Amino acid sequence: GQQVMQIPQYQHVQEGEDFTTYCNSSTTLSNIQWYKQRPGGHPVFLIQLVKSGEVKKQKRLTFQFGEAKKNSSLHITATQTTDVGTYFCAGHRSNSGYALNFGKGTSLLVTP
Amino acid sequence: DTGVSQNPRHKITKRGQNVTFRCDPISEHNRLYWYRQTLGQGPEFLTYFQNEAQLEKSRLLSDRFSAERPKGSFSTLEIQRTEQGDSAMYLCASSHRDKRANEQFFGPGTRLTVL
């Protein structure tokens, strides 16, 4: 079945450094979503990408969807301590328009 | 908009007991999802409702798990004869069919511990 892989599993940066997490799917995705989960919290929607090669920005966050719609990335410029959390990508399952397949996430730790 | 609520927030039970969790979605949301999350993993899809109809169920979901959404509003997830492997955070999410991006709004979850 469809699998969504994320790397790295963990990332520890100094405040002000950049951070990137990568997401790869074994199958073509109709769209990809990104969520952030703070420690002890629940996932919170960040963005959805739909088009091949799409790039979207939210302040210091840049999201990309690959040309083949099988991979995606999230880049954070000049991290802040408020960026701490786990970032998940999620794609819709190949035979379903509803259920999301989440990656294992990348846990980001930012030290001041 | 009060967000998605889940009750109870924590549940400790003995192996073999039955447990039931409740999810109240955002009021105008017609789509409701249940996920399970264990430490270090992403949420794992369990089941999906559109209004009161259960349209999809994970093949990973054993017959000890059942979910209902009788009036298309709140939903319940029941686990019968709990096992230690059922210990996890059970997350509910809702979304609106006609609104942007299929964004799913998650509740705070019910943390289940099976002793």
Boltz contact constraints between the chains, C-beta under 6 A:
constraints:
  - contact:
      token1: [A, 42]
      token2: [B, 106]
      max_distance: 6.0
  - contact:
      token1: [A, 42]
      token2: [B, 108]
      max_distance: 6.0
  - contact:
      token1: [A, 42]
      token2: [B, 109]
      max_distance: 6.0
  - contact:
      token1: [A, 43]
      token2: [B, 106]
      max_distance: 6.0
  - contact:
      token1: [A, 45]
      token2: [B, 103]
      max_distance: 6.0
  - contact:
      token1: [A, 48]
      token2: [B, 101]
      max_distance: 6.0
  - contact:
      token1: [A, 88]
      token2: [B, 42]
      max_distance: 6.0
  - contact:
      token1: [A, 96]
      token2: [B, 56]
      max_distance: 6.0
  - contact:
      token1: [A, 98]
      token2: [B, 48]
      max_distance: 6.0
  - contact:
      token1: [A, 98]
      token2: [B, 56]
      max_distance: 6.0
  - contact:
      token1: [A, 99]
      token2: [B, 45]
      max_distance: 6.0
  - contact:
      token1: [A, 99]
      token2: [B, 48]
      max_distance: 6.0
  - contact:
      token1: [A, 99]
      token2: [B, 56]
      max_distance: 6.0
  - contact:
      token1: [A, 102]
      token2: [B, 42]
      max_distance: 6.0
  - contact:
      token1: [A, 102]
      token2: [B, 43]
      max_distance: 6.0
  - contact:
      token1: [A, 103]
      token2: [B, 42]
      max_distance: 6.0
  - contact:
      token1: [A, 104]
      token2: [B, 41]
      max_distance: 6.0
  - contact:
      token1: [A, 104]
      token2: [B, 42]
      max_distance: 6.0
  - contact:
      token1: [A, 105]
      token2: [B, 42]
      max_distance: 6.0
